[in-house]
Amino acid sequence: MTRKLACRRDDVSPGSLKEVALEGGTKVLIARTGDEYFACQALCPHQDVALCDGLFDGTMLTCHQHLWQWDIRTGTPEGLAEEPLEVYPTEVDGDSVYIVEAAGAGIDLGELFSGIADATASRIGALARREDIPAGKVLYNTGDPADDFYILQSGRIEFVFGRGERTSSAGIALKKGEICGWAALIEGQTVRIARATCLEPSTVLRIKGSDALQALEADPASGYIVMRRLASLIARYLARPAAQ
């Protein structure tokens, strides 16, 4: 288990919210209820609004801009909210509040590979290389070779689609477990059709597309599941309107 200092206990008064930056630059929101401290992602998953400006009643967190709500303890969406919040375990030690990270935690291959055969998931997981990417780093650009795909473990990544000067924001900021660079999993798609940029310090799993496809070809049932999900994911991304 590893810990990252979030803040001092007295930095957050009961019933209030505070945005803090962890070592490495990742921003999280700390909420306090009595002597309990909770932590979640700092930005609303709707339109990247700072949640520290929201409303908090001790249990329910409400984004002040579009009134999305979540249970701060679990990140479960309530009311109008359509997506959950990523939450982080906390630990109080003396006068300090820490974010706790489990050492040796298993690889999370995310929604695309959820439910496939254990042996195939293990084979794909063994291909993954964990990389820490600084804020502002471009993972890939339009026209780059489409060799690898990425699964977000923490942080935020933004897409821009298009070619040359004809680019437009896709309005997509990935959340944990989502994939980018999926062109690497499409036969005959040798170059990127989008640019992906880390908006904050991020951790990704990088996997060579051709090697993952070999693992899926050896297990047709799992391959069918993944390809159906991939088709749905692409349709969802391309149909999503740009953020206003």
Residue frames relative to the residue before (quaternion, step in Angstrom):
aa qw qx qy qz dx dy dz
M 1.0000 0.0000 0.0000 0.0000 0.00 0.00 0.00
T 0.0982 -0.7750 0.6221 0.0532 3.55 -1.02 0.83
R 0.2047 -0.7783 0.5841 0.1053 3.54 -1.18 0.59
K 0.1399 -0.7554 0.6333 0.0935 3.52 -1.20 0.67
L 0.4635 -0.6871 0.4867 0.2761 3.55 -0.83 1.03
A 0.2168 -0.7789 0.5779 0.1107 3.56 -0.85 1.02
C 0.7514 -0.2605 0.2241 0.5634 3.57 0.79 -1.03
R 0.5465 -0.5425 0.4954 0.4020 3.54 -1.34 -0.11
R 0.6305 -0.5594 0.3687 0.3919 3.57 -1.08 0.65
D 0.7169 0.4625 -0.2618 0.4513 3.58 0.89 -0.93
D 0.5022 0.6492 -0.4333 0.3723 3.60 1.25 -0.07
V 0.7547 0.2744 -0.1499 0.5767 3.57 1.23 -0.51
S 0.2539 -0.7782 0.5563 0.1427 3.57 -0.53 1.12
P 0.6581 -0.5185 0.3538 0.4157 3.63 -1.14 0.50
G 0.8239 0.2201 -0.1888 0.4870 3.55 -0.94 0.95
S 0.6590 0.5122 -0.3085 0.4564 3.59 1.24 0.17
L 0.3821 -0.7016 0.5670 0.2005 3.52 -1.42 0.19
K 0.0176 0.7882 -0.6152 0.0021 3.57 -1.17 0.59
E 0.2881 -0.7282 0.5954 0.1794 3.57 -0.93 0.92
V 0.0196 -0.7976 0.6024 -0.0237 3.58 -0.87 0.98
A 0.3317 -0.7103 0.5821 0.2160 3.56 -1.28 0.43
L 0.3280 -0.7452 0.5509 0.1833 3.57 -0.78 1.04
E 0.6608 -0.4430 0.3970 0.4578 3.53 -1.29 0.13
G 0.7262 0.3453 -0.2898 0.5190 3.57 -0.73 1.08
G 0.5756 -0.6548 0.3385 0.3540 3.58 1.27 -0.22
T 0.4933 0.6617 -0.4432 0.3498 3.62 1.20 -0.23
K 0.2625 -0.7749 0.5586 0.1361 3.57 -0.86 0.99
V 0.0090 -0.7793 0.6263 -0.0168 3.55 -1.01 0.91
L 0.3983 -0.6833 0.5587 0.2497 3.53 -1.30 0.41
I 0.1671 -0.7620 0.6195 0.0875 3.57 -0.91 0.97
A 0.0633 -0.7779 0.6251 0.0073 3.57 -0.92 1.01
R 0.1672 -0.8007 0.5705 0.0739 3.56 -1.00 0.83
T 0.0354 -0.7542 0.6556 0.0000 3.52 -1.02 0.95
G 0.7978 -0.0758 0.0114 0.5981 3.58 -0.28 1.21
D 0.7539 -0.2970 0.2551 0.5276 3.56 -0.60 -1.19
E 0.5445 0.5916 -0.4066 0.4339 3.57 1.25 0.34
Y 0.1632 -0.7800 0.6003 0.0684 3.56 -1.07 0.84
F 0.0979 -0.7830 0.6137 0.0245 3.55 -0.96 0.95
A 0.1480 -0.7888 0.5926 0.0687 3.57 -1.16 0.61
C 0.0662 0.7764 -0.6239 0.0605 3.54 -1.10 0.80
Q 0.7117 -0.4112 0.3252 0.4676 3.57 -1.31 0.03
A 0.5126 -0.7007 0.4196 0.2647 3.56 -1.03 0.81
L 0.7600 0.3456 -0.1812 0.5198 3.59 1.15 -0.56
C 0.5408 -0.6089 0.4774 0.3299 3.53 -1.13 0.74
P 0.4485 -0.7086 0.4708 0.2742 3.65 -0.85 0.87
H 0.5423 0.6281 -0.3995 0.3896 3.59 1.27 -0.14
Q 0.8085 -0.1419 0.1336 0.5553 3.58 0.52 -1.18
D 0.6043 -0.6254 0.3399 0.3581 3.57 1.03 0.87
V 0.2914 0.7423 -0.5400 0.2694 3.58 0.98 0.82
A 0.4973 -0.6562 0.4738 0.3125 3.61 -0.97 0.82
L 0.3440 -0.7789 0.4916 0.1823 3.56 -0.58 1.15
C 0.5192 0.6337 -0.4232 0.3869 3.60 1.22 -0.24
D 0.6556 0.4841 -0.3041 0.4933 3.60 1.27 -0.33
G 0.5217 0.6702 -0.3940 0.3513 3.56 1.30 0.03
L 0.5609 -0.5766 0.4795 0.3505 3.52 -1.38 -0.22
F 0.0404 -0.8038 0.5931 -0.0210 3.57 -1.01 0.84
D 0.1534 -0.8223 0.5447 0.0600 3.58 -0.67 1.10
G 0.6938 -0.4383 0.2698 0.5037 3.57 1.27 0.26
T 0.7757 0.1693 -0.1048 0.5989 3.57 1.23 -0.45
M 0.7883 0.2959 -0.1338 0.5225 3.56 0.81 -1.04
L 0.1857 -0.7555 0.6224 0.0866 3.54 -0.95 1.01
T 0.0837 -0.8067 0.5850 0.0065 3.58 -0.82 1.03
C 0.3685 -0.6974 0.5699 0.2304 3.56 -0.86 0.98
H 0.4347 -0.7490 0.4413 0.2351 3.56 -0.68 1.10
Q 0.6580 0.5567 -0.3236 0.3904 3.61 1.13 -0.51
H 0.8312 0.0691 -0.0179 0.5514 3.59 0.83 -0.94
L 0.5092 -0.7237 0.3655 0.2890 3.55 1.33 0.45
W 0.2836 0.7098 -0.5749 0.2920 3.57 1.03 0.72
Q 0.1277 -0.8120 0.5689 0.0264 3.59 -1.04 0.83
W 0.0479 -0.7855 0.6169 0.0111 3.54 -1.25 0.63
D 0.4665 -0.5890 0.5720 0.3291 3.51 -1.34 0.40
I 0.4041 -0.7587 0.4558 0.2310 3.59 -0.42 1.21
R 0.6277 0.5701 -0.3370 0.4093 3.59 1.15 -0.57
T 0.8172 0.2334 -0.0860 0.5200 3.56 1.03 -0.77
G 0.4317 -0.6933 0.4631 0.3443 3.58 1.22 -0.47
T 0.3997 0.7392 -0.4593 0.2877 3.59 1.31 0.09
P 0.4105 -0.7185 0.4978 0.2599 3.64 -0.78 0.93
E 0.1112 -0.7743 0.6215 0.0434 3.54 -1.13 0.77
G 0.8342 0.2334 -0.1445 0.4783 3.56 -1.25 0.39
L 0.8578 -0.0889 0.0968 0.4969 3.57 -0.76 -1.11
A 0.5444 0.6600 -0.3971 0.3321 3.59 1.15 -0.55
E 0.2429 -0.7971 0.5442 0.0976 3.55 -0.96 0.95
E 0.7651 0.2572 -0.1565 0.5692 3.58 1.25 -0.26
P 0.4792 -0.6662 0.4817 0.3074 3.60 -1.09 0.64
L 0.4451 -0.6294 0.5520 0.3179 3.52 -1.36 0.13
E 0.4179 -0.6488 0.5605 0.3004 3.54 -1.18 0.56
V 0.1190 -0.8008 0.5858 0.0385 3.57 -0.75 1.06
Y 0.2413 -0.7703 0.5810 0.1041 3.54 -1.24 0.60
P 0.4854 -0.6448 0.4942 0.3230 3.61 -0.99 0.75
T 0.1637 -0.7800 0.5975 0.0877 3.55 -1.08 0.76
E 0.0925 -0.7662 0.6327 0.0634 3.53 -1.31 0.40
V 0.2367 -0.7524 0.6006 0.1311 3.55 -0.96 0.94
D 0.0397 0.7795 -0.6207 0.0741 3.54 -0.83 1.06
G 0.8163 -0.0533 -0.0090 0.5751 3.54 -0.35 1.22
D 0.7908 -0.2599 0.2222 0.5077 3.56 -0.75 -1.07
S 0.6628 0.5340 -0.2818 0.4429 3.59 1.27 0.03
V 0.2587 -0.7243 0.6192 0.1581 3.54 -1.29 0.58
Y 0.1143 -0.8139 0.5694 0.0143 3.57 -0.80 1.06
I 0.3439 -0.6450 0.6303 0.2617 3.51 -1.33 0.44
V 0.2431 -0.7967 0.5443 0.0997 3.57 -0.77 1.07
E 0.0819 -0.7783 0.6221 0.0227 3.54 -0.94 0.97
A 0.4080 -0.7216 0.5034 0.2436 3.55 -0.80 1.00
A 0.3886 -0.7128 0.5348 0.2346 3.55 -0.83 0.98
G 0.8386 0.1676 -0.1313 0.5013 3.55 -1.02 0.85
A 0.2491 0.7824 -0.5340 0.2015 3.56 1.12 0.50
G 0.5684 -0.6319 0.4102 0.3307 3.55 -1.05 0.81
I 0.5775 -0.5872 0.4402 0.3577 3.54 -1.19 0.55
D 0.2296 -0.7582 0.5987 0.1180 3.56 -0.94 0.96
L 0.1966 -0.8127 0.5422 0.0833 3.56 -0.37 1.25
G 0.5097 -0.7124 0.3835 0.2927 3.57 1.26 0.12
E 0.7835 -0.3993 0.2445 0.4085 3.50 -1.41 0.02
L 0.6104 0.5866 -0.3692 0.3835 3.60 1.00 -0.72
F 0.7854 0.3115 -0.1485 0.5140 3.58 0.99 -0.82
S 0.3827 0.7382 -0.4780 0.2829 3.58 1.25 0.17
G 0.8327 0.2544 -0.1861 0.4553 3.56 -1.01 0.87
I 0.5102 0.6228 -0.4516 0.3845 3.62 1.18 0.07
A 0.7123 -0.4490 0.3103 0.4413 3.58 -1.26 0.29
D 0.5817 -0.6226 0.4014 0.3359 3.56 -0.99 0.91
A 0.6592 0.5205 -0.3223 0.4366 3.58 0.90 -0.86
T 0.6646 0.4904 -0.2991 0.4779 3.57 1.01 -0.82
A 0.6326 0.5208 -0.3310 0.4681 3.58 1.01 -0.79
S 0.6513 0.5091 -0.3154 0.4659 3.58 0.99 -0.80
R 0.6422 0.5212 -0.3251 0.4585 3.57 1.01 -0.79
I 0.6704 0.4746 -0.2994 0.4856 3.58 0.96 -0.84
G 0.6312 0.5447 -0.3279 0.4443 3.57 1.01 -0.80
A 0.6422 0.5328 -0.3200 0.4487 3.57 1.08 -0.73
L 0.6285 0.5370 -0.3307 0.4552 3.59 1.24 -0.40
A 0.5887 0.6418 -0.3486 0.3463 3.57 1.21 -0.54
R 0.1448 -0.7437 0.6477 0.0804 3.52 -1.16 0.80
R 0.3038 -0.7621 0.5468 0.1671 3.55 -0.65 1.11
E 0.0045 -0.8058 0.5908 -0.0406 3.58 -0.82 1.03
D 0.2663 -0.7282 0.6113 0.1584 3.54 -1.09 0.82
I 0.1246 -0.8202 0.5583 0.0032 3.55 -0.65 1.20
P 0.3976 -0.7298 0.4963 0.2510 3.64 -0.78 0.93
A 0.6333 -0.5189 0.4125 0.3995 3.56 -1.27 0.42
G 0.7871 0.3093 -0.2512 0.4708 3.55 -1.03 0.88
K 0.5310 0.6329 -0.4078 0.3887 3.59 1.24 -0.22
V 0.3124 -0.7257 0.5842 0.1854 3.57 -0.99 0.90
L 0.3639 -0.7405 0.5249 0.2090 3.59 -0.62 1.13
Y 0.7592 -0.1756 0.1341 0.6122 3.55 0.99 -0.87
N 0.2918 -0.7575 0.5656 0.1452 3.53 -1.24 0.51
T 0.6639 -0.4792 0.3841 0.4266 3.56 -1.27 0.33
G 0.7890 0.2887 -0.2362 0.4882 3.57 -0.86 1.01
D 0.5183 0.6245 -0.4284 0.3973 3.61 1.23 -0.18
P 0.6090 -0.5349 0.4178 0.4105 3.62 -1.17 0.39
A 0.3210 -0.7518 0.5500 0.1710 3.58 -0.93 0.92
D 0.1197 0.8379 -0.5178 0.1245 3.57 0.44 1.23
D 0.8168 0.1989 -0.0542 0.5389 3.57 0.85 -1.01
F 0.1858 -0.7264 0.6361 0.1823 3.53 -1.31 0.32
Y 0.3192 -0.7645 0.5460 0.1248 3.53 -1.27 0.51
I 0.1572 -0.7510 0.6340 0.0964 3.56 -1.11 0.76
L 0.3626 -0.7663 0.4920 0.1982 3.55 -0.59 1.16
Q 0.2011 -0.7843 0.5803 0.0874 3.55 -0.88 1.04
S 0.7714 -0.1349 0.0831 0.6163 3.58 1.12 -0.66
G 0.6583 0.4846 -0.3728 0.4391 3.58 -1.19 0.54
R 0.3985 -0.6915 0.5421 0.2630 3.56 -1.27 -0.45
I 0.0925 -0.7692 0.6317 0.0259 3.53 -1.12 0.84
E 0.1839 -0.7892 0.5809 0.0772 3.57 -0.98 0.93
F 0.3090 -0.7481 0.5639 0.1639 3.55 -1.17 0.76
V 0.0128 -0.7179 0.6925 0.0705 3.51 -1.34 0.51
F 0.2021 -0.7960 0.5633 0.0909 3.58 -0.71 1.10
G 0.5511 0.6359 -0.4551 0.2912 3.56 -1.25 0.37
R 0.3507 -0.7129 0.5682 0.2143 3.52 -1.37 0.04
G 0.8312 0.1209 -0.1149 0.5304 3.55 -1.03 0.79
E 0.7938 -0.2393 0.2009 0.5218 3.55 -0.82 -1.01
R 0.6008 0.5619 -0.3546 0.4445 3.57 1.28 -0.15
T 0.3008 0.7379 -0.5352 0.2804 3.54 0.46 1.27
S 0.0128 -0.7809 0.6244 0.0127 3.51 -1.23 0.52
S 0.5625 -0.5993 0.4450 0.3555 3.53 -1.13 0.70
A 0.3675 -0.7336 0.5295 0.2154 3.55 -0.93 0.91
G 0.4062 -0.7221 0.4740 0.2980 3.59 1.23 -0.19
I 0.5603 0.6102 -0.3734 0.4176 3.57 1.20 0.47
A 0.0243 0.7437 -0.6678 0.0189 3.53 -0.88 1.01
L 0.3962 -0.7561 0.4705 0.2236 3.56 -0.50 1.18
K 0.2107 -0.7214 0.6357 0.1763 3.51 -1.29 0.47
K 0.7503 -0.4182 0.2655 0.4378 3.54 -1.30 0.35
G 0.7963 0.2973 -0.2390 0.4695 3.55 -0.98 0.92
E 0.6132 0.5508 -0.3616 0.4358 3.60 1.23 -0.23
I 0.4228 -0.7303 0.5047 0.1822 3.53 -1.25 0.63
C 0.0143 -0.7465 0.6622 0.0635 3.52 -1.26 0.54
G 0.7094 0.4102 -0.3227 0.4737 3.54 -1.18 0.48
W 0.2723 0.8189 -0.4757 0.1702 3.55 1.21 0.49
A 0.4559 0.6690 -0.4673 0.3551 3.64 1.20 -0.11
A 0.5894 0.5924 -0.3586 0.4160 3.60 1.18 -0.55
L 0.6957 0.4442 -0.2676 0.4970 3.60 1.26 -0.31
I 0.6229 0.5267 -0.3364 0.4705 3.59 1.30 0.09
E 0.4357 -0.7138 0.4883 0.2494 3.56 -0.66 1.12
G 0.8171 0.2373 -0.1983 0.4865 3.55 -0.90 0.98
Q 0.6112 0.5138 -0.3636 0.4799 3.62 1.25 -0.13
T 0.0604 -0.8732 0.4836 -0.0099 3.56 0.09 1.30
V 0.7698 0.2747 -0.1673 0.5513 3.61 1.21 -0.34
R 0.5864 -0.5931 0.4355 0.3387 3.53 -1.25 0.52
I 0.2222 -0.7579 0.5983 0.1353 3.54 -1.20 0.65
A 0.7438 0.3015 -0.1908 0.5652 3.58 1.27 0.24
R 0.3282 -0.6843 0.6011 0.2503 3.51 -1.37 0.15
A 0.1184 -0.7884 0.6015 0.0518 3.58 -0.95 0.89
T 0.0380 -0.8127 0.5794 -0.0486 3.55 -0.74 1.14
C 0.4023 -0.6931 0.5423 0.2523 3.57 -1.00 0.84
L 0.3019 -0.7766 0.5313 0.1535 3.57 -0.66 1.11
E 0.7691 0.0499 -0.0330 0.6363 3.57 1.29 -0.40
P 0.6900 -0.4356 0.3173 0.4831 3.64 -1.15 0.21
S 0.0236 -0.8304 0.5519 -0.0735 3.56 -0.68 1.14
T 0.2293 -0.7305 0.6240 0.1564 3.52 -1.29 0.51
V 0.0414 -0.8074 0.5882 -0.0214 3.56 -0.82 1.02
L 0.3224 -0.6482 0.6345 0.2709 3.50 -1.40 0.24
R 0.1530 -0.7919 0.5880 0.0614 3.57 -0.74 1.07
I 0.0059 -0.8151 0.5752 -0.0688 3.57 -0.69 1.14
K 0.4350 -0.6879 0.5161 0.2667 3.57 -0.91 0.89
G 0.4859 -0.7209 0.4185 0.2627 3.55 -0.64 1.15
S 0.6690 0.5115 -0.3161 0.4369 3.60 0.85 -0.91
D 0.6503 0.5054 -0.3231 0.4661 3.60 1.03 -0.72
A 0.6412 0.5111 -0.3262 0.4704 3.59 1.01 -0.76
L 0.6409 0.5256 -0.3248 0.4554 3.58 1.01 -0.78
Q 0.6136 0.5387 -0.3479 0.4607 3.59 1.04 -0.68
A 0.6495 0.5104 -0.3141 0.4679 3.57 1.00 -0.84
L 0.6811 0.4808 -0.2889 0.4706 3.59 0.99 -0.77
E 0.6203 0.5385 -0.3416 0.4567 3.59 1.08 -0.66
A 0.6522 0.5109 -0.3099 0.4665 3.57 1.14 -0.60
D 0.7439 0.2386 -0.1494 0.6060 3.58 1.29 -0.26
P 0.2053 -0.8456 0.4769 0.1240 3.62 0.35 1.23
A 0.6227 0.5470 -0.3567 0.4311 3.61 0.99 -0.72
S 0.6784 0.4611 -0.2845 0.4962 3.58 0.93 -0.88
G 0.6235 0.5499 -0.3345 0.4438 3.56 1.05 -0.77
Y 0.6319 0.5313 -0.3265 0.4603 3.57 1.02 -0.79
I 0.6388 0.5288 -0.3220 0.4567 3.59 0.96 -0.89
V 0.6937 0.4861 -0.2794 0.4521 3.56 0.83 -1.04
M 0.6844 0.4909 -0.3030 0.4459 3.60 0.87 -0.87
R 0.6157 0.5235 -0.3505 0.4734 3.60 1.07 -0.62
R 0.6703 0.4870 -0.2985 0.4738 3.54 0.93 -0.86
L 0.6316 0.5363 -0.3349 0.4487 3.57 1.01 -0.78
A 0.6432 0.5175 -0.3218 0.4636 3.59 0.96 -0.83
S 0.6573 0.5025 -0.3039 0.4723 3.57 0.99 -0.84
L 0.6408 0.5347 -0.3141 0.4526 3.57 1.01 -0.85
I 0.6643 0.5017 -0.3072 0.4612 3.59 0.89 -0.92
A 0.6541 0.5085 -0.3167 0.4617 3.57 0.93 -0.89
R 0.6530 0.5184 -0.3159 0.4528 3.59 0.99 -0.82
Y 0.6711 0.5014 -0.2993 0.4568 3.58 0.91 -0.92
L 0.7197 0.4613 -0.2679 0.4444 3.57 0.81 -1.00
A 0.6804 0.4828 -0.2934 0.4668 3.59 1.15 -0.54
R 0.5559 0.6383 -0.3877 0.3650 3.58 1.23 -0.39
P 0.4074 -0.7210 0.4963 0.2603 3.62 -0.77 0.96
A 0.5891 -0.5733 0.4353 0.3670 3.53 -1.22 0.54
A 0.5561 -0.6053 0.4601 0.3356 3.53 -1.18 0.69
Q 0.3415 -0.7360 0.5495 0.1992 3.54 -1.04 0.79
